[in-house]
Amino acid sequence: MAQCVTKVELSISCENLIDKDVGSKSDPLCVLLQNVGGDQWAELDRTEKIKNCQKPEFSKKLLIDYYFEKVQKLKFGVYDIDNKSFDLNDDDYLGGVECTLGQIVSSKTLTRPLELKKGKPAGKGTITISAEEIKDTRVVSLEIEAQNLDKKDFLGKSDPFLEFYKQSDGGKWQLVYRSEVIKNNLNPCWRKFSVPLQTFCGGDFNNPIKVHCTDYDSDGSHDLIGSFETNLSQLQKAGGSSLVEFECIHPGKKQKKKSYKNSGIVRIKSCKIETEYSFLDYVMGGCQINFTVGIDFTGSNGDPKSPDSLHYISPNGINEYLTAIWSVGNVVQDYDTYVSHEFALNFNPNNPYCRGIQGIVDAYRQALPQVRLYGPTNFSPIINHVARFAAQSVQQGTAAQYYVLLIITDGEITDLDQTRQAIVNASKLPMSVIIVGVGNADFKAMEFLDGDNGVLKSLTGEPAARDIVQFVPFRQFLSAPREALSQTVLAEVPKQLVSYYKMQGWAPVKLPGAKQE
C-alpha cells in the first residue's frame, strides 16, 4: 500500500543533565512537541521516565509522520519528574531544544546543547536525537526467562531487567528495548514484549544484537549480571518445545576466575515475526468510522438567550460549541457519511442521523430555541448508547466498524462513577471517546477520565483494557488556527483504533496489496 507519508522513529539520549533533586539525581523524561501554528505547540509523544540518571538513554522511541513538503518545527523538552501527574507544568525543566524534523532527518544524528530558555544554556547538558525511517511494518514478539542468575544484592537476591542493543552504522550499540524489573528473583520470567522489526535489528536478521542482564538499583548504580551477543536468525529458532539458551557472561568475572562458567542462563521461550497494520491499512481496507456528537444541554451552561451563556450565538453566528463541532467534524466527516447523536437533536428519534457536519450544525441551531436547559449532567447514557452499537458490530468478527463519540461539555459531571464504569466497559469495544471542554470551568474530572495519569479504573477497581478517552480544553485553542484543535483532539484516534484491532488479533477486512475479486 502506498503510504501518504513517511514514518520516522526518533531515539533520544542526553548527557550531563542538570541536577534538580536534593540527595539524589534527576528523574528525566523527554517530551516531543510539534508547532501547530503561531506560538501553539501540541504534544506528539513522550519517552518513559528514568530514575536517578543524568545520562539517560531512553528505551521508548518517539514516532512522527514526516512530510518532505512541510517545515515541521519540533521542540524537545527534558523534565525532572517528581510526581505521578501527567501535567509537566509542576515538574522541573532540565532544558530543551527547538529544531525542524528536516534538520534531524538530514543529519541522521543530531546533538545539541540543552537550553533553559533562548540563549541560556542548561549547564553542560546535551541532547542527541537519532532518526530512522520506518519502512517495515513487521514486529518481533519475544518471551524470555532466565535461570540461576548471580546474586548481586547484599540483603536480597537480584532485581534483574534486560536491555537489547542493535549494532548501528559505524559499530555503535543503540538501545532498542528495556524490560521491566523483576524484584528479588534469580529465575525471572519477563512479560511478553513486541518491538518493530526495523527498530530491533534494522530489518537485517543477521545484524548483531547485544543483550545485557542487569541488577536494578534505585539510586541508578545498576550492576551488570552478564551479557551475550546473538542475532534474530538465532533467536527465531525458539518456539514450541524448543528453547534457545544463552550463557550470561560477566567479562570481569571471566577474567579473574579460571573456573568461572557463567552468571546464569537466559532462555528464549518464543520469538515470532508478526505483521503490524497501520490506521490507513484498516481504513483503506474497508473500516467505516462512525461519528456521534453529544452536546451538553444542561442548566450549568446558562440561558442560550443570555450573552453569558456558552450556548449564546454571537452576532457573527458562532459560539464555542459550534466551533468545536466544525473543527473536529470537518476531519471526521471524510470517513463517515452520516452523523448521529443521543437525544435526537433533529427531534426525530427514529432517524437521528444528520447529513455530514453541516447537518449537525443546522440541527443544533434549530434545536437551541426549542430546548429548555436543565441538570443533571450525565455522561454514562450517551457512552453506553454508542457502546451498544459498537458491541453489535463486534459480532461480525471483522475490522469493519469503529465508533468515535465526541462529547462537548462545560465540564460539570454528575455521574462520574457510572461514567468510569461505562468507559472501562467501552475500552473492550471498537470505540473512542473525545471530550472537548468549553468555558472556564475546572476540568479536573475530565482530566481524570482521560487516564493520562495512569490507567483509568472503575469504582470496583477494574482497569480499562486500553486508553480510549482524549480530553482537550477548548480555551487553550481560542487564538490558535482552527486546525490546531482538530489535530490535537483527533491525534489519539488512529492509535486507539489500531490498538483495539491488535488486541482482537483482527487484520484489515481487505488486506493491502491483495487482489480484490
HUBEL-V698110 format. One record per run of one state. SS is the DSSP state (H for helix, E for strand, - for the rest). FROM is the first residue (numbers start at 0). TO is the last residue. If there is no record, write none. Layout:
BEGIN
ss:SS from:FROM to:TO
ss:SS from:FROM to:TO
END
This chain:
BEGIN
ss:- from:0 to:4
ss:E from:5 to:14
ss:- from:15 to:25
ss:E from:26 to:36
ss:- from:37 to:38
ss:E from:39 to:45
ss:- from:46 to:51
ss:E from:52 to:52
ss:- from:53 to:55
ss:E from:56 to:56
ss:- from:57 to:60
ss:E from:61 to:65
ss:- from:66 to:71
ss:E from:72 to:79
ss:- from:80 to:90
ss:E from:91 to:99
ss:H from:100 to:106
ss:- from:107 to:107
ss:E from:108 to:116
ss:- from:117 to:118
ss:E from:119 to:133
ss:- from:134 to:136
ss:E from:137 to:146
ss:- from:147 to:157
ss:E from:158 to:166
ss:- from:167 to:167
ss:H from:168 to:170
ss:- from:171 to:171
ss:E from:172 to:177
ss:- from:178 to:180
ss:E from:181 to:181
ss:- from:182 to:183
ss:E from:184 to:184
ss:- from:185 to:187
ss:E from:188 to:188
ss:- from:189 to:191
ss:E from:192 to:195
ss:H from:196 to:200
ss:- from:201 to:207
ss:E from:208 to:214
ss:- from:215 to:221
ss:E from:222 to:229
ss:- from:230 to:230
ss:H from:231 to:234
ss:- from:235 to:237
ss:E from:238 to:238
ss:- from:239 to:240
ss:E from:241 to:241
ss:- from:242 to:242
ss:E from:243 to:246
ss:- from:247 to:247
ss:E from:248 to:248
ss:- from:249 to:249
ss:H from:250 to:255
ss:- from:256 to:263
ss:E from:264 to:274
ss:- from:275 to:277
ss:H from:278 to:283
ss:- from:284 to:286
ss:E from:287 to:294
ss:- from:295 to:297
ss:H from:298 to:300
ss:- from:301 to:318
ss:H from:319 to:334
ss:- from:335 to:336
ss:E from:337 to:339
ss:- from:340 to:347
ss:H from:348 to:350
ss:- from:351 to:352
ss:E from:353 to:354
ss:H from:355 to:367
ss:- from:368 to:378
ss:H from:379 to:393
ss:- from:394 to:399
ss:E from:400 to:408
ss:- from:409 to:414
ss:H from:415 to:425
ss:- from:426 to:429
ss:E from:430 to:436
ss:- from:437 to:442
ss:H from:443 to:449
ss:- from:450 to:455
ss:E from:456 to:456
ss:- from:457 to:461
ss:E from:462 to:462
ss:- from:463 to:467
ss:E from:468 to:472
ss:H from:473 to:476
ss:- from:477 to:480
ss:H from:481 to:489
ss:- from:490 to:491
ss:H from:492 to:503
ss:- from:504 to:516
END
